[in-house]
Amino acid sequence: MSANLAKMLGQPQKDVAKFIGDMEDKFGHPSHDVRLLAEVVQAVKGKIAGLGLDPSDTTPEELYHALQAKFASDSAQIDGALGLKPDSDFAGRLHQAIEVTQHIVAGAEVWSLKPTVAKSLMLSLPPKKLMKQLHYRSTASMLKHENIGELYQLASYVESKTWQNALTKAAARLSSNDYTLGPINFVYPMAAGWGSMHQPTDFNVCNKLCGSVSIYPAKSLSRAPLVTLALMLLQSVRQLGVSLDSRSLAAVHPAMLWWASMEHLVSPERVSLNINDVAHNHLNSLSHEDSATHHGAQALLAELTGRYQSLAGEVQQAAQDSAEKLMPATFAEQYQEV
């Protein structure tokens, strides 16, 4: 059983076997791994049938390409419904993607530095490389004209490790009064700032100090589906600590309903049905052999871990309830005081 899960998780079998063994011994062998694997296999078969394929006679390559075809069709349908044309540029696509993401996370708030504090902090540590890149002679002038959230995002890529370490230490000395709870700062990247920078490997841009998220304006994203851009923004939103329901993407368009509640589905042959993996593979035109599965694997591991953690809570509560019921009231009071 651990061999199948190890393959789906992309982890060494001995590590997965040890984790499962430890959890099973600790909680009296509830066989959560067996149940979860059976549920996942059955759910994957249901999705294969939903793609018009035979669950008992579909190769991993066929499943992979069917998922790619469905995502391409669904994302094109959504682009059309929102008025995006095939030749729409990145700026227009990102604008729509931010609007969609804001709708999904409506009301979500994050802790971030107060704007005045964020500016004062940067004034105390002039980001000279960033100023040069943006053609400013003074930090004060740059702060006056640019989005503070974007400046912090850019600085994390442009400035040296020494500067970034100094910023981290300075931020650690701030008090809780220097932070405020507010909406997420969605940044529209300025081409002048990002275009001259070396392209990062991760297009998701997130800065926790300013509660800001964005997407690096890479050329490869110039024709990216709106759904792909929204998924990237949502990943950054999660990095800010915002919890999102797996079904939240369904609010974008009915076509997304098919992809809901299946983020932890990975086939036994290690084909990920997680929409983040599917979108990444589609964007980069990856073959089945080179495809990404880490989002699905991570979600599957989280699902398995969550089931054992839930059982731990039930065991703890049951022990407490039993003690309270079996002991006389006076003993129970003493028990609670200890």
Residue, then its C-alpha position, 0 to 999 in steps of 0.5 A: m500500500s505504501a508503495n502506491l502512495a509513495k509513487m503518487l507522492g513522488q517520495p521514497q517508499k521507505d519514508v512514506a512507509k515509516f510515516i504511515g507506520d508511525m501514524e498507524d501505531k500511534f492511533g491504533h491502526p485506523s488504516h487511513d492510508v488504505r481508505l484514502l488510497a481507495e477513495v482517490v482511485q475511485a474518484v480518479k476513475g470517475k473523472i476519467a469516465g467524465l472525460g469520456l474515457d474507459p476507466s479500465d482501459t486508459t493509459p497514463e498518457e491518454l489521461y494526461h492528454a485528455l486533462q490537457a485538452k479539457f483545460a484548454s477547452d475550459s480556459a478558452q471558454i472562460d476567456g471568451a465569456l470574459g471578453l478576452k480575445p486571443d490577441s489580448d496582451f498580458a496587461g489586459r489579461l492580468h487586469q482581468a485575472i486580478e478582478v477575478t481573483q479579487h472576486i474570489v477572495a472578496g473580504a479577505e484581509v491580511w496583516s501588513l505594514k502600515p504604508t507610512v511604516a513601510k515607506s519609513l523603513m525603506l527610507s532608512l535602508p535606501p535600495k540603491k540598486l532598485m533606485k538605479q534600475l527605476h532611474y530615481r536619484s532619491t528614495a523619497s522621490m521613488l516612494k512618492h511616485e511608485n506603489i510601495g508594495e511593488l517596490y518591496q517586491l522588486a527589491s526582493y529580486v534586485e537588492s543584495k542579500t546583505w540589504q535584504n538581511a538588514l531589512t529583515k532585522a529592521a522589520a523584526r524590531l517593529s512593534s505590532n502597532d506598526y502593522t494593520l489588517g487590510p485588503i490584499n494589495f494586488v499589484y499591476p507590474m510596471a514594465a520598466g521595473w520588471g522588464s529589465m530584470h533577470q527573469p525569475t524561475d517562479f512567476n508568482v510574486c508575493n511580499k508578506l511585509c506589504g501584503s502584496v501579490s503580482i505576477y512577473p510579466a514574462k513573455s511566456l505569459s503574454r497569451a496565458p489563459l486567464v484561469t492560469l493567471a488567476l491560479m498563480l495569483l491565488q497561490s501567492v494569496r495563500q502564501l499570505g496566509v489566506s485560507l481558500d476553499s477548494r471550490s472557490l475557483a468555481a465562482v469564476h465560471p461553471a466550467m470550473l465546477w468539474w475541477a473543484s474538490m479534486e486538488h488531491l487527486v493523483s492517479p496510481e500512475r502519477v498523473s496529477l488532476n490538480i488544476n494547478d499542475v494541469a495549468h502549469n503543464h499546459l502553459n509550458s507545453l510539457s510532455h507527460e514524462d516531464s509533467a509537474t505533479h507537485h501540487g497534487a502530491q502536496a495536497l494528497l499528503a496534506e489530506l492524509t496528514g489531516r486525517y490523522q491529525s483529525l483523529a488525534g483531536e478526536v482521541q484527545q477529546a474522547a479522553q477528556d470526555s471520558a475522564e469528566k464522565l467517570m470521575p466524581a464532580t469534585f475529582a473532575e474539578q481537581y483534575q482540571e486544575v492540575 
